Structures are given as C-alpha cells and as structure tokens.
Amino acid sequence: MGAIKVHEFTTVDGVVDAPMWTMDYGFPDDLAASIGALTASASGILLGRTTFEMFAPAWSTRTVEDDPGAPFFNESRKYVVSSTLTDAEAVWSNSTVVGGYSADGLRALKEQAGDLYVSGSATLVRALLADGLVDELHLYVYPVAVGTGIRLFPDGAPRTPLSLLGAEGLSNGVAHLTYGPAAAG
C-alpha cells in the first residue's frame, strides 16, 4: 500500500497560501535535498484543482536546467481531485482528473498508485487529514509571520492530533517538521 506524503511551506502563524514570502529565504541545497528525499519515493503527485491550475503553467515549461525538480513534476503521473475540471491532460501532460473528493476513492488510488506526493492543495489536505489519509505531513516552517492568508488549520477546524516523526533545522532558518497520524493510545 502506498503512502500520502504532504509538503507545505508555512509561516510561523500557519499561513500556507501563495508562499511568495519564501523568496526572502532562498532555496539552499539542504532544503532542495530535503524536498528531493520526500519526492524520491513518490510514484505520483496528488493535487487539488486550484494548486494544479497554479502548478501547470509554472512547471510545464521548466527544464532540468531551469530547476532540478522539473523532471519530477513534469514526468510523474499527476492525479487531480476536482469535480469541475474535465481534461487535465490537455493542461499538463501525464495528468488525470480523479473526480471530486472521495475518501474511499483516494484510499483505492493510494493502494493502486503507490506513494503520492502532495504540495499545497490546502483544501484537499484538510480533507485528507480529516479522513486519516495523510501518512506524513512535512511542514517547512519559515521564520516569518504574515498575519493574514489561508491557513492549513483555520479557525474552527476540528482538533487534529498528530505525532512528531522528525525535526530538522535548515541553513536558511526554516524548520522542517514531519508529523504522522497520532499514535493510538
């Protein structure tokens, strides 16, 4: 059975949308290696529609010369959770719409497709967490508070207990925190 591994860039106040604030901290080798280790085991990418529509134009024209991550994003099978998008393949090669959110459907996809990498896609990730489908939640916490924006865990969200699986400090001041499902007990 595959695993769903989520990667989120976040601020210390929990904002995850449009992470332009990451630019101030660069993309040092240890950050690239950390994300590379996360994507290395992935056999596919799982995205919500909004993130897919932002990633497709940004990644589809990049080459390995532009960004070492380009082959992963462009050559990997991409699964898009959407009830409105119909032809993802026409937008970005190797892309398939899997339909609207269905916990059972995504469990089956995880079983069939193997390890799936999720980046961004806050609405999708919230649903995956609520349904116990996230195996690893990788939060790259930037040392900045921005005050407003989309949060992974917004006000009124249900209590979501997690277990810390790992923590590392990166050279640019970012903390990489890895969480898994809360230990039973």
Rosetta blueprint (number, residue, H / E / L):
1 M L
2 G L
3 A L
4 I E
5 K E
6 V E
7 H E
8 E E
9 F E
10 T E
11 T E
12 V L
13 D L
14 G L
15 V E
16 V L
17 D L
18 A L
19 P L
20 M H
21 W H
22 T H
23 M H
24 D H
25 Y H
26 G L
27 F L
28 P L
29 D H
30 D H
31 L H
32 A H
33 A H
34 S H
35 I H
36 G H
37 A H
38 L H
39 T H
40 A H
41 S L
42 A L
43 S L
44 G E
45 I E
46 L E
47 L E
48 G E
49 R H
50 T H
51 T H
52 F H
53 E H
54 M H
55 F H
56 A H
57 P H
58 A H
59 W H
60 S L
61 T L
62 R L
63 T L
64 V L
65 E L
66 D L
67 D L
68 P L
69 G L
70 A H
71 P H
72 F H
73 F H
74 N H
75 E H
76 S L
77 R E
78 K E
79 Y E
80 V E
81 V E
82 S L
83 S L
84 T L
85 L L
86 T L
87 D L
88 A L
89 E L
90 A L
91 V L
92 W L
93 S L
94 N L
95 S E
96 T E
97 V E
98 V E
99 G E
100 G L
101 Y L
102 S L
103 A H
104 D H
105 G H
106 L H
107 R H
108 A H
109 L H
110 K H
111 E H
112 Q H
113 A H
114 G L
115 D L
116 L E
117 Y E
118 V E
119 S E
120 G L
121 S L
122 A H
123 T H
124 L H
125 V H
126 R H
127 A H
128 L H
129 L H
130 A H
131 D L
132 G L
133 L L
134 V L
135 D L
136 E E
137 L E
138 H E
139 L E
140 Y E
141 V E
142 Y E
143 P L
144 V L
145 A L
146 V L
147 G L
148 T L
149 G L
150 I L
151 R E
152 L L
153 F L
154 P L
155 D L
156 G L
157 A L
158 P L
159 R L
160 T L
161 P L
162 L E
163 S E
164 L E
165 L E
166 G E
167 A E
168 E E
169 G E
170 L L
171 S L
172 N L
173 G L
174 V L
175 A E
176 H E
177 L E
178 T E
179 Y E
180 G E
181 P E
182 A L
183 A L
184 A L
185 G L
